[in-house]
Amino acid sequence: MTVASTNNLSSLFTAPNVIGSTNSTGTSAGATGSSAQNLSDTFLKLLVAQMNNQDPLNPVDNSQITSQMAQISTVTGIGNLNTTVSQLVTDLQQSQAVQSTQLSGHTVLVPGNSLALAATAASSGSSSQTLAAYGGFSLAQAADAVKVTVKDSTGATVRTINLGALGAGVQDFSWDGTTDSGDQAAAGSYSYSVSATAASQSVTATAYSAQQVVGVAPQSDGSVKLLLSNGSQVGFGSIAQIM
């Protein structure tokens, strides 16, 4: 009496009526196939049962056993690899959480077009303060002429900044609060847009807002997001530049 009608254990792992049932030796397979360890245990039990109950006139082919053992070894190896990768992901998330705390107090460029015109720290020995705002953008390719247009809350243009020729990639700029008329703009929130051209052709420009990191926010999936001064949260992938 044989355990199965064929001498191939591979088919047994796809048969629900065999996995987890009682084999011919009266021993319960006790595996659901949900893990590599359970699958390996089931394989060994079925292999022993098959060897004990093989037909003497039609013994199990050695090449089949070798092939079956290679298959279960591959399955076990994949299971161990998945466990290792999962642990690496966990370690990486923990390391990211620790590293993110070091960004607190730093200014980063994230997607957006807001400008915060605020007083800068007074220089040593001076009690006077000046206003400044910082922003950034990314150019899809090098441009011959780049222009930043600053607007107030009503949408009116208060300053046009010509930056000249710039290369491709992330660029940053500053605004001292001076308007086109030469007056000093009031501290507060502004917005801006970027236009760029190369050989009279428009160049794609993506605006980035300069925001200060004020804290970190661990997420339920193990990842970490940065808390910004404007109240928003962003992941590491959204940071274009650390200033």
C-alpha positions in Angstrom: 0.0 0.0 0.0 1.4 3.4 -1.0 0.7 6.8 0.5 -0.3 8.2 -2.9 -1.0 6.7 -6.3 2.1 8.4 -7.6 5.6 8.6 -6.3 5.7 12.4 -6.5 5.4 14.3 -3.3 5.0 17.6 -5.1 1.4 16.8 -5.9 0.7 16.2 -2.2 1.5 19.8 -1.3 -1.3 21.0 -3.6 -3.9 18.6 -2.3 -5.9 20.0 0.6 -7.3 16.5 1.5 -3.7 15.3 2.2 -2.1 18.3 3.9 -3.3 18.4 7.5 -4.9 15.0 7.3 -3.9 11.7 8.9 -1.4 9.7 6.7 -1.2 5.9 6.4 1.0 5.5 9.4 -1.7 7.1 11.6 0.4 10.2 12.2 -1.3 13.5 11.6 0.5 15.7 9.1 -0.6 18.7 11.2 0.4 21.4 8.7 -1.6 23.9 6.8 1.1 25.0 4.4 0.9 28.5 5.8 4.6 28.6 6.7 7.8 27.2 5.3 8.5 25.2 8.6 5.0 23.6 8.5 5.5 22.7 4.9 8.9 21.2 5.6 7.6 19.1 8.4 4.7 17.8 6.3 7.1 17.0 3.5 9.4 14.9 5.8 6.5 13.0 7.3 5.0 12.2 3.9 8.4 11.2 2.5 9.0 8.8 5.4 5.5 7.3 5.0 6.1 7.0 1.3 9.4 5.2 1.8 7.9 2.8 4.4 4.9 1.9 2.2 6.4 1.9 -1.2 5.7 -1.0 -3.5 8.8 -3.3 -3.5 8.1 -4.1 -7.2 7.9 -0.4 -8.1 10.2 1.5 -5.7 10.4 5.3 -5.5 12.8 6.7 -8.2 15.9 8.3 -6.6 15.7 11.2 -9.1 12.2 12.0 -8.0 13.3 12.1 -4.3 16.2 14.3 -5.2 13.9 16.6 -7.1 11.4 16.7 -4.3 14.0 17.5 -1.7 15.4 20.3 -3.9 11.9 21.8 -4.2 11.2 21.7 -0.4 14.7 23.2 0.2 13.8 26.1 -2.2 10.5 26.7 -0.4 12.3 26.7 3.0 15.0 29.0 1.7 12.3 31.5 0.4 10.6 31.4 3.8 13.8 32.1 5.6 14.6 34.9 3.2 11.2 36.5 3.8 11.8 36.4 7.5 15.2 38.1 7.1 13.8 40.8 4.7 11.0 41.5 7.2 13.5 42.0 10.0 15.6 44.3 7.8 12.6 46.4 7.0 11.8 46.7 10.7 15.4 47.6 11.5 15.4 50.2 8.7 12.2 51.8 9.9 13.6 52.0 13.5 16.9 53.6 12.1 14.8 56.0 10.0 12.9 57.1 13.1 16.1 57.8 15.0 17.7 59.7 12.1 14.5 61.8 11.6 14.8 63.3 15.0 18.1 64.8 14.0 16.3 66.9 11.4 14.4 68.8 14.0 15.2 72.5 13.7 16.5 72.1 10.1 14.8 73.7 7.1 13.8 71.4 4.2 12.4 71.9 0.7 9.1 70.1 0.2 6.5 70.4 -2.6 4.6 73.7 -2.3 4.8 77.4 -3.4 4.5 79.3 -0.1 6.9 81.9 1.2 7.2 83.0 4.8 8.7 86.4 5.1 10.0 86.7 8.7 12.6 88.4 10.7 16.0 86.9 10.7 18.2 86.6 13.8 20.2 89.8 14.5 23.9 89.6 13.8 26.4 89.6 16.7 26.7 93.1 18.2 23.6 94.4 16.4 20.1 94.8 17.6 18.6 95.4 14.2 16.7 92.6 12.3 16.1 92.1 8.7 13.3 90.2 6.9 14.0 87.2 4.7 12.1 84.4 2.9 13.5 81.2 1.4 12.1 79.0 -1.3 13.3 76.5 -4.0 12.4 74.8 -7.2 13.5 72.1 -9.5 14.3 72.5 -13.2 13.7 69.6 -15.6 16.7 70.9 -17.7 19.1 73.7 -17.8 17.5 77.1 -18.4 18.8 80.3 -20.0 16.5 82.5 -17.9 14.7 81.8 -14.7 12.2 84.2 -13.0 10.5 84.0 -9.6 7.3 85.9 -9.2 6.3 86.7 -5.6 2.6 87.4 -4.9 0.7 88.5 -1.8 -2.5 87.0 -0.4 -4.6 88.9 -2.9 -2.7 87.5 -5.9 -1.0 90.8 -6.6 2.7 90.7 -7.7 4.9 92.3 -5.2 8.4 91.3 -6.5 9.9 89.7 -9.6 13.3 88.1 -9.1 15.4 87.4 -12.2 17.8 84.6 -11.4 19.4 84.3 -14.8 20.7 81.1 -16.2 20.6 78.0 -14.0 21.4 74.3 -14.4 19.0 71.4 -14.1 17.9 70.0 -10.7 17.0 71.6 -7.4 17.8 75.3 -6.9 17.1 77.6 -3.9 16.6 81.3 -3.6 16.0 84.0 -1.0 13.9 87.2 -0.9 14.8 90.1 1.4 11.2 91.4 1.3 12.0 94.3 -1.0 9.1 95.0 -3.5 9.5 96.0 -7.1 8.8 99.6 -6.1 11.6 99.5 -3.6 9.5 99.4 -0.5 9.7 96.9 2.3 7.0 94.2 2.3 5.3 93.4 5.5 6.2 90.1 7.3 3.7 87.4 6.6 2.8 84.7 4.1 3.3 85.0 0.4 3.3 82.7 -2.6 5.4 82.4 -5.7 5.6 80.9 -9.1 8.7 80.0 -11.3 9.0 80.4 -15.0 12.0 79.2 -17.0 13.0 79.1 -20.6 15.8 77.6 -22.7 16.3 78.7 -26.3 12.9 80.4 -26.1 11.3 77.2 -25.1 9.5 76.7 -21.7 11.3 74.6 -19.1 9.3 72.6 -16.6 9.8 74.0 -13.1 8.5 72.5 -9.9 8.1 74.8 -6.9 9.3 73.8 -3.4 8.5 75.5 -0.1 11.1 75.9 2.6 9.7 74.6 5.9 11.3 74.0 9.2 11.1 70.5 10.8 9.5 70.8 14.2 9.1 67.1 15.1 8.5 63.6 13.9 5.3 61.5 13.8 5.6 57.7 13.8 3.0 56.0 11.7 1.0 52.8 12.4 2.8 51.0 9.5 6.2 51.6 11.2 7.2 54.5 8.9 7.9 58.0 10.1 6.7 61.4 8.9 8.2 64.8 9.6 6.1 67.5 11.3 6.6 70.9 9.5 6.2 74.4 10.8 3.2 74.9 8.6 1.3 72.1 10.3 1.7 69.5 7.5 3.4 66.1 7.6 5.7 64.7 4.9 7.7 61.5 4.4 11.4 61.4 3.6 10.6 60.8 0.0 9.0 64.3 -0.3 12.2 66.2 0.8 13.9 67.7 -2.2 16.7 69.3 -0.2 17.9 69.9 3.4 19.0 73.5 3.8 
